[in-house]
């Protein structure tokens, strides 16, 4: 999920830079790109991956005795 948000922010930064849109200091293309890099780093660190705390194998749960 965070990687998708990072890709969207990179696209917005590209549009701001390519179209030379005048924005204030907060929404400049450099700042939007930094936010995208932060989200990408969080994604690579495993934050927001959606996995639960315990990992189970599918076979052990459905096995009959």
PDB file of N, H, CA, C and O in Angstrom:
ATOM      1  N   UNK A   1       0.820  -1.195   0.000  1.00  0.00           N
ATOM      2  CA  UNK A   1       0.000   0.000   0.000  1.00  0.00           C
ATOM      3  C   UNK A   1       0.866   1.262   0.000  1.00  0.00           C
ATOM      4  O   UNK A   1       0.580   2.230  -0.704  1.00  0.00           O
ATOM      5  N   UNK A   2       1.933   1.227   0.808  1.00  0.00           N
ATOM      6  H   UNK A   2       2.165   0.441   1.380  1.00  0.00           H
ATOM      7  CA  UNK A   2       2.803   2.404   0.859  1.00  0.00           C
ATOM      8  C   UNK A   2       3.561   2.598  -0.446  1.00  0.00           C
ATOM      9  O   UNK A   2       3.860   3.728  -0.833  1.00  0.00           O
ATOM     10  N   UNK A   3       3.871   1.494  -1.126  1.00  0.00           N
ATOM     11  H   UNK A   3       3.628   0.576  -0.811  1.00  0.00           H
ATOM     12  CA  UNK A   3       4.575   1.616  -2.412  1.00  0.00           C
ATOM     13  C   UNK A   3       3.678   2.277  -3.456  1.00  0.00           C
ATOM     14  O   UNK A   3       4.162   3.044  -4.289  1.00  0.00           O
ATOM     15  N   UNK A   4       2.382   1.989  -3.422  1.00  0.00           N
ATOM     16  H   UNK A   4       1.988   1.366  -2.745  1.00  0.00           H
ATOM     17  CA  UNK A   4       1.447   2.622  -4.357  1.00  0.00           C
ATOM     18  C   UNK A   4       1.343   4.112  -4.061  1.00  0.00           C
ATOM     19  O   UNK A   4       1.321   4.934  -4.977  1.00  0.00           O
ATOM     20  N   UNK A   5       1.278   4.456  -2.769  1.00  0.00           N
ATOM     21  H   UNK A   5       1.296   3.788  -2.026  1.00  0.00           H
ATOM     22  CA  UNK A   5       1.230   5.870  -2.400  1.00  0.00           C
ATOM     23  C   UNK A   5       2.511   6.582  -2.819  1.00  0.00           C
ATOM     24  O   UNK A   5       2.468   7.733  -3.253  1.00  0.00           O
ATOM     25  N   UNK A   6       3.652   5.901  -2.691  1.00  0.00           N
ATOM     26  H   UNK A   6       3.686   4.965  -2.339  1.00  0.00           H
ATOM     27  CA  UNK A   6       4.914   6.496  -3.126  1.00  0.00           C
ATOM     28  C   UNK A   6       4.919   6.718  -4.632  1.00  0.00           C
ATOM     29  O   UNK A   6       5.397   7.749  -5.106  1.00  0.00           O
ATOM     30  N   UNK A   7       4.391   5.758  -5.386  1.00  0.00           N
ATOM     31  H   UNK A   7       4.003   4.921  -5.001  1.00  0.00           H
ATOM     32  CA  UNK A   7       4.340   5.910  -6.841  1.00  0.00           C
ATOM     33  C   UNK A   7       3.448   7.083  -7.241  1.00  0.00           C
ATOM     34  O   UNK A   7       3.768   7.821  -8.173  1.00  0.00           O
ATOM     35  N   UNK A   8       2.335   7.252  -6.539  1.00  0.00           N
ATOM     36  H   UNK A   8       2.075   6.653  -5.782  1.00  0.00           H
ATOM     37  CA  UNK A   8       1.446   8.384  -6.823  1.00  0.00           C
ATOM     38  C   UNK A   8       2.157   9.699  -6.522  1.00  0.00           C
ATOM     39  O   UNK A   8       2.051  10.650  -7.295  1.00  0.00           O
ATOM     40  N   UNK A   9       2.877   9.760  -5.408  1.00  0.00           N
ATOM     41  H   UNK A   9       2.963   8.987  -4.780  1.00  0.00           H
ATOM     42  CA  UNK A   9       3.597  10.994  -5.071  1.00  0.00           C
ATOM     43  C   UNK A   9       4.709  11.289  -6.074  1.00  0.00           C
ATOM     44  O   UNK A   9       4.948  12.449  -6.410  1.00  0.00           O
ATOM     45  N   UNK A  10       5.393  10.245  -6.556  1.00  0.00           N
ATOM     46  H   UNK A  10       5.199   9.303  -6.283  1.00  0.00           H
ATOM     47  CA  UNK A  10       6.417  10.461  -7.581  1.00  0.00           C
ATOM     48  C   UNK A  10       5.789  10.994  -8.864  1.00  0.00           C
ATOM     49  O   UNK A  10       6.369  11.852  -9.530  1.00  0.00           O
ATOM     50  N   UNK A  11       4.613  10.493  -9.210  1.00  0.00           N
ATOM     51  H   UNK A  11       4.142   9.796  -8.669  1.00  0.00           H
ATOM     52  CA  UNK A  11       3.930  10.972 -10.410  1.00  0.00           C
ATOM     53  C   UNK A  11       3.502  12.429 -10.250  1.00  0.00           C
ATOM     54  O   UNK A  11       3.629  13.223 -11.182  1.00  0.00           O
ATOM     55  N   UNK A  12       2.996  12.778  -9.070  1.00  0.00           N
ATOM     56  H   UNK A  12       2.893  12.133  -8.313  1.00  0.00           H
ATOM     57  CA  UNK A  12       2.616  14.172  -8.817  1.00  0.00           C
ATOM     58  C   UNK A  12       3.838  15.081  -8.881  1.00  0.00           C
ATOM     59  O   UNK A  12       3.772  16.175  -9.442  1.00  0.00           O
ATOM     60  N   UNK A  13       4.962  14.628  -8.301  1.00  0.00           N
ATOM     61  H   UNK A  13       5.016  13.739  -7.846  1.00  0.00           H
ATOM     62  CA  UNK A  13       6.193  15.419  -8.356  1.00  0.00           C
ATOM     63  C   UNK A  13       6.660  15.600  -9.794  1.00  0.00           C
ATOM     64  O   UNK A  13       7.140  16.670 -10.169  1.00  0.00           O
ATOM     65  N   UNK A  14       6.514  14.534 -10.604  1.00  0.00           N
ATOM     66  H   UNK A  14       6.124  13.666 -10.298  1.00  0.00           H
ATOM     67  CA  UNK A  14       6.884  14.649 -12.013  1.00  0.00           C
ATOM     68  C   UNK A  14       6.004  15.657 -12.736  1.00  0.00           C
ATOM     69  O   UNK A  14       6.501  16.463 -13.523  1.00  0.00           O
ATOM     70  N   UNK A  15       4.700  15.617 -12.474  1.00  0.00           N
ATOM     71  H   UNK A  15       4.297  14.962 -11.835  1.00  0.00           H
ATOM     72  CA  UNK A  15       3.800  16.567 -13.128  1.00  0.00           C
ATOM     73  C   UNK A  15       4.101  18.009 -12.721  1.00  0.00           C
ATOM     74  O   UNK A  15       4.077  18.911 -13.559  1.00  0.00           O
ATOM     75  N   UNK A  16       4.381  18.224 -11.442  1.00  0.00           N
ATOM     76  H   UNK A  16       4.400  17.492 -10.762  1.00  0.00           H
ATOM     77  CA  UNK A  16       4.713  19.576 -10.978  1.00  0.00           C
ATOM     78  C   UNK A  16       5.981  20.069 -11.664  1.00  0.00           C
ATOM     79  O   UNK A  16       6.071  21.226 -12.074  1.00  0.00           O
ATOM     80  N   UNK A  17       6.953  19.180 -11.782  1.00  0.00           N
ATOM     81  H   UNK A  17       6.880  18.239 -11.450  1.00  0.00           H
ATOM     82  CA  UNK A  17       8.223  19.571 -12.394  1.00  0.00           C
ATOM     83  C   UNK A  17       8.089  19.739 -13.909  1.00  0.00           C
ATOM     84  O   UNK A  17       8.624  20.695 -14.471  1.00  0.00           O
ATOM     85  N   UNK A  18       7.387  18.828 -14.571  1.00  0.00           N
ATOM     86  H   UNK A  18       6.952  18.052 -14.114  1.00  0.00           H
ATOM     87  CA  UNK A  18       7.290  18.873 -16.032  1.00  0.00           C
ATOM     88  C   UNK A  18       6.432  20.040 -16.512  1.00  0.00           C
ATOM     89  O   UNK A  18       6.747  20.675 -17.519  1.00  0.00           O
ATOM     90  N   UNK A  19       5.351  20.320 -15.791  1.00  0.00           N
ATOM     91  H   UNK A  19       5.096  19.804 -14.974  1.00  0.00           H
ATOM     92  CA  UNK A  19       4.455  21.392 -16.214  1.00  0.00           C
ATOM     93  C   UNK A  19       4.890  22.749 -15.667  1.00  0.00           C
ATOM     94  O   UNK A  19       4.289  23.775 -15.983  1.00  0.00           O
ATOM     95  N   UNK A  20       5.925  22.747 -14.854  1.00  0.00           N
ATOM     96  H   UNK A  20       6.413  21.913 -14.597  1.00  0.00           H
ATOM     97  CA  UNK A  20       6.437  23.970 -14.229  1.00  0.00           C
ATOM     98  C   UNK A  20       5.313  24.725 -13.517  1.00  0.00           C
ATOM     99  O   UNK A  20       5.159  25.936 -13.671  1.00  0.00           O
ATOM    100  N   UNK A  21       4.539  23.979 -12.738  1.00  0.00           N
ATOM    101  H   UNK A  21       4.665  22.995 -12.612  1.00  0.00           H
ATOM    102  CA  UNK A  21       3.435  24.553 -11.983  1.00  0.00           C
ATOM    103  C   UNK A  21       4.003  25.323 -10.797  1.00  0.00           C
ATOM    104  O   UNK A  21       4.844  24.811 -10.058  1.00  0.00           O
ATOM    105  N   UNK A  22       3.541  26.547 -10.623  1.00  0.00           N
ATOM    106  H   UNK A  22       2.858  26.963 -11.223  1.00  0.00           H
ATOM    107  CA  UNK A  22       3.996  27.359  -9.499  1.00  0.00           C
ATOM    108  C   UNK A  22       3.222  26.952  -8.250  1.00  0.00           C
ATOM    109  O   UNK A  22       2.004  27.119  -8.173  1.00  0.00           O
ATOM    110  N   UNK A  23       3.950  26.417  -7.279  1.00  0.00           N
ATOM    111  H   UNK A  23       4.938  26.281  -7.342  1.00  0.00           H
ATOM    112  CA  UNK A  23       3.332  26.009  -6.011  1.00  0.00           C
ATOM    113  C   UNK A  23       4.089  26.695  -4.882  1.00  0.00           C
ATOM    114  O   UNK A  23       5.168  27.254  -5.080  1.00  0.00           O
ATOM    115  N   UNK A  24       3.494  26.639  -3.693  1.00  0.00           N
ATOM    116  H   UNK A  24       2.618  26.185  -3.532  1.00  0.00           H
ATOM    117  CA  UNK A  24       4.206  27.218  -2.551  1.00  0.00           C
ATOM    118  C   UNK A  24       5.307  26.252  -2.111  1.00  0.00           C
ATOM    119  O   UNK A  24       5.469  25.184  -2.702  1.00  0.00           O
ATOM    120  N   UNK A  25       6.050  26.619  -1.094  1.00  0.00           N
ATOM    121  H   UNK A  25       5.918  27.486  -0.614  1.00  0.00           H
ATOM    122  CA  UNK A  25       7.204  25.838  -0.669  1.00  0.00           C
ATOM    123  C   UNK A  25       6.880  24.453  -0.156  1.00  0.00           C
ATOM    124  O   UNK A  25       7.720  23.556  -0.234  1.00  0.00           O
ATOM    125  N   UNK A  26       5.680  24.256   0.367  1.00  0.00           N
ATOM    126  H   UNK A  26       4.997  24.984   0.430  1.00  0.00           H
ATOM    127  CA  UNK A  26       5.328  22.953   0.932  1.00  0.00           C
ATOM    128  C   UNK A  26       5.093  21.921  -0.157  1.00  0.00           C
ATOM    129  O   UNK A  26       5.488  20.765  -0.007  1.00  0.00           O
ATOM    130  N   UNK A  27       4.459  22.316  -1.245  1.00  0.00           N
ATOM    131  H   UNK A  27       4.137  23.255  -1.367  1.00  0.00           H
ATOM    132  CA  UNK A  27       4.109  21.370  -2.301  1.00  0.00           C
ATOM    133  C   UNK A  27       5.036  21.479  -3.510  1.00  0.00           C
ATOM    134  O   UNK A  27       4.599  21.256  -4.639  1.00  0.00           O
ATOM    135  N   UNK A  28       6.284  21.811  -3.298  1.00  0.00           N
ATOM    136  H   UNK A  28       6.639  21.993  -2.381  1.00  0.00           H
ATOM    137  CA  UNK A  28       7.229  21.838  -4.418  1.00  0.00           C
ATOM    138  C   UNK A  28       7.552  20.406  -4.833  1.00  0.00           C
ATOM    139  O   UNK A  28       7.336  19.468  -4.065  1.00  0.00           O
ATOM    140  N   UNK A  29       8.062  20.243  -6.034  1.00  0.00           N
ATOM    141  H   UNK A  29       8.237  21.005  -6.657  1.00  0.00           H
ATOM    142  CA  UNK A  29       8.318  18.894  -6.541  1.00  0.00           C
ATOM    143  C   UNK A  29       9.368  18.178  -5.698  1.00  0.00           C
ATOM    144  O   UNK A  29       9.304  16.959  -5.539  1.00  0.00           O
ATOM    145  N   UNK A  30      10.317  18.907  -5.164  1.00  0.00           N
ATOM    146  H   UNK A  30      10.369  19.897  -5.292  1.00  0.00           H
ATOM    147  CA  UNK A  30      11.331  18.281  -4.310  1.00  0.00           C
ATOM    148  C   UNK A  30      10.752  17.733  -3.019  1.00  0.00           C
ATOM    149  O   UNK A  30      11.108  16.635  -2.591  1.00  0.00           O
ATOM    150  N   UNK A  31       9.861  18.494  -2.397  1.00  0.00           N
ATOM    151  H   UNK A  31       9.572  19.386  -2.744  1.00  0.00           H
ATOM    152  CA  UNK A  31       9.239  18.023  -1.156  1.00  0.00           C
ATOM    153  C   UNK A  31       8.319  16.838  -1.390  1.00  0.00           C
ATOM    154  O   UNK A  31       8.286  15.916  -0.575  1.00  0.00           O
ATOM    155  N   UNK A  32       7.577  16.845  -2.481  1.00  0.00           N
ATOM    156  H   UNK A  32       7.604  17.594  -3.143  1.00  0.00           H
ATOM    157  CA  UNK A  32       6.700  15.718  -2.793  1.00  0.00           C
ATOM    158  C   UNK A  32       7.540  14.481  -3.080  1.00  0.00           C
ATOM    159  O   UNK A  32       7.155  13.372  -2.708  1.00  0.00           O
ATOM    160  N   UNK A  33       8.688  14.658  -3.741  1.00  0.00           N
ATOM    161  H   UNK A  33       9.000  15.558  -4.043  1.00  0.00           H
ATOM    162  CA  UNK A  33       9.567  13.535  -4.013  1.00  0.00           C
ATOM    163  C   UNK A  33      10.170  12.979  -2.725  1.00  0.00           C
ATOM    164  O   UNK A  33      10.324  11.765  -2.595  1.00  0.00           O
ATOM    165  N   UNK A  34      10.509  13.836  -1.782  1.00  0.00           N
ATOM    166  H   UNK A  34      10.383  14.822  -1.887  1.00  0.00           H
ATOM    167  CA  UNK A  34      11.026  13.383  -0.484  1.00  0.00           C
ATOM    168  C   UNK A  34       9.959  12.571   0.250  1.00  0.00           C
ATOM    169  O   UNK A  34      10.274  11.543   0.849  1.00  0.00           O
ATOM    170  N   UNK A  35       8.699  13.018   0.213  1.00  0.00           N
ATOM    171  H   UNK A  35       8.443  13.853  -0.274  1.00  0.00           H
ATOM    172  CA  UNK A  35       7.618  12.246   0.824  1.00  0.00           C
ATOM    173  C   UNK A  35       7.475  10.874   0.164  1.00  0.00           C
ATOM    174  O   UNK A  35       7.250   9.877   0.849  1.00  0.00           O
ATOM    175  N   UNK A  36       7.603  10.821  -1.145  1.00  0.00           N
ATOM    176  H   UNK A  36       7.785  11.632  -1.702  1.00  0.00           H
ATOM    177  CA  UNK A  36       7.543   9.547  -1.861  1.00  0.00           C
ATOM    178  C   UNK A  36       8.680   8.624  -1.461  1.00  0.00           C
ATOM    179  O   UNK A  36       8.474   7.423  -1.285  1.00  0.00           O
ATOM    180  N   UNK A  37       9.883   9.175  -1.314  1.00  0.00           N
ATOM    181  H   UNK A  37      10.050  10.150  -1.456  1.00  0.00           H
ATOM    182  CA  UNK A  37      11.020   8.367  -0.872  1.00  0.00           C
ATOM    183  C   UNK A  37      10.824   7.857   0.548  1.00  0.00           C
ATOM    184  O   UNK A  37      11.210   6.731   0.862  1.00  0.00           O
ATOM    185  N   UNK A  38      10.221   8.683   1.417  1.00  0.00           N
ATOM    186  H   UNK A  38       9.907   9.598   1.162  1.00  0.00           H
ATOM    187  CA  UNK A  38       9.947   8.247   2.780  1.00  0.00           C
ATOM    188  C   UNK A  38       8.960   7.083   2.791  1.00  0.00           C
ATOM    189  O   UNK A  38       9.160   6.109   3.516  1.00  0.00           O
ATOM    190  N   UNK A  39       7.895   7.177   1.990  1.00  0.00           N
ATOM    191  H   UNK A  39       7.733   7.968   1.400  1.00  0.00           H
ATOM    192  CA  UNK A  39       6.926   6.089   1.922  1.00  0.00           C
ATOM    193  C   UNK A  39       7.537   4.824   1.330  1.00  0.00           C
ATOM    194  O   UNK A  39       7.224   3.714   1.760  1.00  0.00           O
ATOM    195  N   UNK A  40       8.409   4.997   0.344  1.00  0.00           N
ATOM    196  H   UNK A  40       8.664   5.899  -0.005  1.00  0.00           H
ATOM    197  CA  UNK A  40       9.082   3.841  -0.240  1.00  0.00           C
ATOM    198  C   UNK A  40      10.006   3.179   0.765  1.00  0.00           C
ATOM    199  O   UNK A  40      10.087   1.952   0.812  1.00  0.00           O
ATOM    200  N   UNK A  41      10.699   3.965   1.565  1.00  0.00           N
ATOM    201  H   UNK A  41      10.633   4.962   1.527  1.00  0.00           H
ATOM    202  CA  UNK A  41      11.573   3.405   2.599  1.00  0.00           C
ATOM    203  C   UNK A  41      10.760   2.674   3.663  1.00  0.00           C
ATOM    204  O   UNK A  41      11.175   1.613   4.129  1.00  0.00           O
ATOM    205  N   UNK A  42       9.616   3.220   4.053  1.00  0.00           N
ATOM    206  H   UNK A  42       9.280   4.082   3.674  1.00  0.00           H
ATOM    207  CA  UNK A  42       8.761   2.536   5.024  1.00  0.00           C
ATOM    208  C   UNK A  42       8.226   1.225   4.453  1.00  0.00           C
ATOM    209  O   UNK A  42       8.110   0.234   5.174  1.00  0.00           O
ATOM    210  N   UNK A  43       7.903   1.218   3.173  1.00  0.00           N
ATOM    211  H   UNK A  43       7.998   2.023   2.587  1.00  0.00           H
ATOM    212  CA  UNK A  43       7.432  -0.010   2.531  1.00  0.00           C
ATOM    213  C   UNK A  43       8.535  -1.067   2.534  1.00  0.00           C
ATOM    214  O   UNK A  43       8.282  -2.231   2.844  1.00  0.00           O
ATOM    215  N   UNK A  44       9.751  -0.662   2.190  1.00  0.00           N
ATOM    216  H   UNK A  44       9.956   0.284   1.939  1.00  0.00           H
ATOM    217  CA  UNK A  44      10.865  -1.612   2.156  1.00  0.00           C
ATOM    218  C   UNK A  44      11.241  -2.095   3.556  1.00  0.00           C
ATOM    219  O   UNK A  44      11.797  -3.183   3.705  1.00  0.00           O
ATOM    220  N   UNK A  45      10.946  -1.303   4.572  1.00  0.00           N
ATOM    221  H   UNK A  45      10.495  -0.419   4.451  1.00  0.00           H
ATOM    222  CA  UNK A  45      11.215  -1.713   5.946  1.00  0.00           C
ATOM    223  C   UNK A  45      10.152  -2.672   6.462  1.00  0.00           C
ATOM    224  O   UNK A  45      10.331  -3.261   7.528  1.00  0.00           O
ATOM    225  N   UNK A  46       9.064  -2.844   5.746  1.00  0.00           N
ATOM    226  H   UNK A  46       8.918  -2.366   4.880  1.00  0.00           H
ATOM    227  CA  UNK A  46       8.031  -3.781   6.141  1.00  0.00           C
ATOM    228  C   UNK A  46       6.883  -3.160   6.897  1.00  0.00           C
ATOM    229  O   UNK A  46       5.997  -3.875   7.364  1.00  0.00           O
ATOM    230  N   UNK A  47       6.875  -1.854   7.029  1.00  0.00           N
ATOM    231  H   UNK A  47       7.596  -1.274   6.649  1.00  0.00           H
ATOM    232  CA  UNK A  47       5.793  -1.177   7.727  1.00  0.00           C
ATOM    233  C   UNK A  47       4.633  -1.006   6.757  1.00  0.00           C
ATOM    234  O   UNK A  47       4.824  -0.562   5.625  1.00  0.00           O
ATOM    235  N   UNK A  48       3.437  -1.358   7.199  1.00  0.00           N
ATOM    236  H   UNK A  48       3.282  -1.718   8.119  1.00  0.00           H
ATOM    237  CA  UNK A  48       2.274  -1.241   6.344  1.00  0.00           C
ATOM    238  C   UNK A  48       2.127  -2.368   5.355  1.00  0.00           C
ATOM    239  O   UNK A  48       1.443  -2.219   4.342  1.00  0.00           O
ATOM    240  N   UNK A  49       2.764  -3.508   5.632  1.00  0.00           N
ATOM    241  H   UNK A  49       3.319  -3.629   6.455  1.00  0.00           H
ATOM    242  CA  UNK A  49       2.712  -4.621   4.686  1.00  0.00           C
ATOM    243  C   UNK A  49       1.421  -5.405   4.780  1.00  0.00           C
ATOM    244  O   UNK A  49       1.075  -6.126   3.843  1.00  0.00           O
ATOM    245  N   UNK A  50       0.685  -5.287   5.900  1.00  0.00           N
ATOM    246  H   UNK A  50       0.966  -4.701   6.661  1.00  0.00           H
ATOM    247  CA  UNK A  50      -0.591  -5.951   6.018  1.00  0.00           C
ATOM    248  C   UNK A  50      -0.521  -7.347   6.594  1.00  0.00           C
ATOM    249  O   UNK A  50      -1.559  -7.995   6.731  1.00  0.00           O
ATOM    250  N   UNK A  51       0.651  -7.834   6.936  1.00  0.00           N
ATOM    251  H   UNK A  51       1.494  -7.307   6.824  1.00  0.00           H
ATOM    252  CA  UNK A  51       0.770  -9.168   7.499  1.00  0.00           C
ATOM    253  C   UNK A  51       0.525  -9.103   8.995  1.00  0.00           C
ATOM    254  O   UNK A  51       0.858  -8.117   9.651  1.00  0.00           O
ATOM    255  N   UNK A  52      -0.058 -10.161   9.522  1.00  0.00           N
ATOM    256  H   UNK A  52      -0.328 -10.963   8.989  1.00  0.00           H
ATOM    257  CA  UNK A  52      -0.344 -10.249  10.945  1.00  0.00           C
ATOM    258  C   UNK A  52       0.917 -10.537  11.749  1.00  0.00           C
ATOM    259  O   UNK A  52       2.002 -10.709  11.194  1.00  0.00           O
ATOM    260  N   UNK A  53       0.755 -10.584  13.045  1.00  0.00           N
ATOM    261  H   UNK A  53      -0.127 -10.443  13.496  1.00  0.00           H
ATOM    262  CA  UNK A  53       1.885 -10.830  13.918  1.00  0.00           C
ATOM    263  C   UNK A  53       2.413 -12.249  13.847  1.00  0.00           C
ATOM    264  O   UNK A  53       3.621 -12.469  13.938  1.00  0.00           O
ATOM    265  N   UNK A  54       1.499 -13.234  13.682  1.00  0.00           N
ATOM    266  H   UNK A  54       0.518 -13.055  13.608  1.00  0.00           H
ATOM    267  CA  UNK A  54       1.918 -14.621  13.633  1.00  0.00           C
ATOM    268  C   UNK A  54       1.840 -15.139  12.208  1.00  0.00           C
ATOM    269  O   UNK A  54       0.859 -14.905  11.502  1.00  0.00           O
ATOM    270  N   UNK A  55       2.861 -15.830  11.802  1.00  0.00           N
ATOM    271  H   UNK A  55       3.658 -16.020  12.376  1.00  0.00           H
ATOM    272  CA  UNK A  55       2.862 -16.445  10.476  1.00  0.00           C
ATOM    273  C   UNK A  55       2.536 -17.922  10.638  1.00  0.00           C
ATOM    274  O   UNK A  55       3.178 -18.615  11.426  1.00  0.00           O
ATOM    275  N   UNK A  56       1.551 -18.407   9.904  1.00  0.00           N
ATOM    276  H   UNK A  56       1.029 -17.844   9.263  1.00  0.00           H
ATOM    277  CA  UNK A  56       1.153 -19.806   9.939  1.00  0.00           C
ATOM    278  C   UNK A  56       1.250 -20.381   8.550  1.00  0.00           C
ATOM    279  O   UNK A  56       1.044 -19.687   7.554  1.00  0.00           O
ATOM    280  N   UNK A  57       1.562 -21.645   8.498  1.00  0.00           N
ATOM    281  H   UNK A  57       1.729 -22.208   9.307  1.00  0.00           H
ATOM    282  CA  UNK A  57       1.513 -22.286   7.188  1.00  0.00           C
ATOM    283  C   UNK A  57       0.077 -22.726   6.926  1.00  0.00           C
ATOM    284  O   UNK A  57      -0.633 -23.114   7.854  1.00  0.00           O
ATOM    285  N   UNK A  58      -0.338 -22.670   5.712  1.00  0.00           N
ATOM    286  H   UNK A  58       0.239 -22.355   4.958  1.00  0.00           H
ATOM    287  CA  UNK A  58      -1.717 -23.000   5.363  1.00  0.00           C
ATOM    288  C   UNK A  58      -2.003 -24.482   5.581  1.00  0.00           C
ATOM    289  O   UNK A  58      -3.121 -24.848   5.944  1.00  0.00           O
ATOM    290  N   UNK A  59      -1.009 -25.336   5.364  1.00  0.00           N
ATOM    291  H   UNK A  59      -0.101 -25.039   5.069  1.00  0.00           H
ATOM    292  CA  UNK A  59      -1.231 -26.765   5.495  1.00  0.00           C
ATOM    293  C   UNK A  59      -1.492 -27.217   6.907  1.00  0.00           C
ATOM    294  O   UNK A  59      -2.283 -28.137   7.111  1.00  0.00           O
ATOM    295  N   UNK A  60      -0.860 -26.606   7.895  1.00  0.00           N
ATOM    296  H   UNK A  60      -0.217 -25.858   7.730  1.00  0.00           H
ATOM    297  CA  UNK A  60      -1.041 -27.052   9.279  1.00  0.00           C
ATOM    298  C   UNK A  60      -2.413 -26.675   9.825  1.00  0.00           C
ATOM    299  O   UNK A  60      -2.907 -27.328  10.744  1.00  0.00           O
ATOM    300  N   UNK A  61      -3.019 -25.665   9.294  1.00  0.00           N
ATOM    301  H   UNK A  61      -2.617 -25.135   8.547  1.00  0.00           H
ATOM    302  CA  UNK A  61      -4.320 -25.238   9.775  1.00  0.00           C
ATOM    303  C   UNK A  61      -5.437 -26.146   9.271  1.00  0.00           C
ATOM    304  O   UNK A  61      -6.419 -26.376   9.978  1.00  0.00           O
ATOM    305  N   UNK A  62      -5.293 -26.656   8.068  1.00  0.00           N
ATOM    306  H   UNK A  62      -4.496 -26.470   7.494  1.00  0.00           H
ATOM    307  CA  UNK A  62      -6.346 -27.453   7.456  1.00  0.00           C
ATOM    308  C   UNK A  62      -6.109 -28.961   7.576  1.00  0.00           C
ATOM    309  O   UNK A  62      -6.872 -29.742   7.008  1.00  0.00           O
ATOM    310  N   UNK A  63      -5.105 -29.371   8.277  1.00  0.00           N
ATOM    311  H   UNK A  63      -4.485 -28.736   8.738  1.00  0.00           H
ATOM    312  CA  UNK A  63      -4.764 -30.776   8.394  1.00  0.00           C
ATOM    313  C   UNK A  63      -5.711 -31.471   9.374  1.00  0.00           C
ATOM    314  O   UNK A  63      -5.981 -30.950  10.456  1.00  0.00           O
ATOM    315  N   UNK A  64      -6.208 -32.637   8.994  1.00  0.00           N
ATOM    316  H   UNK A  64      -5.988 -33.060   8.115  1.00  0.00           H
ATOM    317  CA  UNK A  64      -7.060 -33.421   9.885  1.00  0.00           C
ATOM    318  C   UNK A  64      -6.230 -34.490  10.567  1.00  0.00           C
ATOM    319  O   UNK A  64      -5.256 -34.991  10.005  1.00  0.00           O
ATOM    320  N   UNK A  65      -6.620 -34.831  11.772  1.00  0.00           N
ATOM    321  H   UNK A  65      -7.411 -34.424  12.229  1.00  0.00           H
ATOM    322  CA  UNK A  65      -5.882 -35.864  12.530  1.00  0.00           C
ATOM    323  C   UNK A  65      -6.633 -37.155  12.528  1.00  0.00           C
ATOM    324  O   UNK A  65      -6.175 -38.138  13.111  1.00  0.00           O
TER     325      UNK A  65
END
